[in-house]
Amino acid sequence: MPLDQTYRRLDENRYAYSAPMFGYEAVLDVSPIDLVLDCPGLWTSVARPG
């Protein structure tokens, strides 16, 4: 079954993310090449660009 999810760009470093099936909503921090660095409440990247 596909996971219904949405992403909305807030600015160059953040996306609003939603996965309604799990009741999860968060603002994701991303790197300059759009790799997710932080998924609040789930995980945080240890390696940071730069």
Secondary structure, 3 states (H helix, E strand, C coil): CCCCCEEEEEECCEEEEEEHHHCEEEEEEECCCCCEEEECCCEECCCCCC
